[in-house]
Amino acid sequence: TKAPVITLDGPGGVGKGTISGLLAKRFNWHYLDSGALYRLAALAAMNHGVDFSNESALSVIAEHLDIQFKQQEDAVVILLEGDDVTRQIRSEEVGSNASRVAAFSRVRDALLKRQRAFRTEPGLIADGRDMGTVVFPDAPLKVFMTASAEERAHRRLKQLQDGGVVATYEKVLQDIEERDDRDRNRSVAPLVPAEDAVVVDTTDKNIDAVLDEVLSLVADRG
Ligand code: C5P
């Protein structure tokens, strides 16, 4: 029998990472940050000078990604080919390239097995765009988080500034809207709620309120 999994999908800046991390900690479950895999594939492609329109070269990069997620005290350190890229993969440049890489079906296929391998006992919180629709379609609880683009831009801006990155609201909003557009309109695994997903609108809600809402869904399904 398969380990339990809860999927959290939604657009960028909606707070999935924060909520997923809190859930994983509370249940002591594993955590899959699938966006990080696409970001790592994008960064590897950048490092190796691969053209972002070359699907077959990009799929080779994705297939052979040399990555490690290392738990260090309370944080996860991400290594790409042995280098600590934990901060680097969070840049808007890498995020935007990740969404280009992610539009190719061969890249997505190359990352599929790696994502499913995270599903081990005692359970998994899976964070992404297609966790409920493609990667874990049998998940007993699927959450789809939404918020207005403006609210997500404010959250993302704060996150960047807290990390010491200089950014403007206008630029962050523009990046978010461009990325949303690409993620929603691509032909493979577009960003849409699974038919059986519960949509949680997080606009005007703080982290505690969203966490409570998700925990009550978990209790209902439990
Ligand atoms: O969530 P994050 O912003 O880190 O994801 C970066 C990009 O990776 C997204 O804009 C999206 O294009 C892609 N992605 C995806 N499927 C996932 C997770 C991320 O296509 N499951």
Residues whose N, C-alpha, C, O or C-beta is under 5 A from the ligand:
A	BS01	C5P	G12 S34 G35 A36 Y38 G95 A98 S99 A102 D127 G128 R129 D130 R179 D183
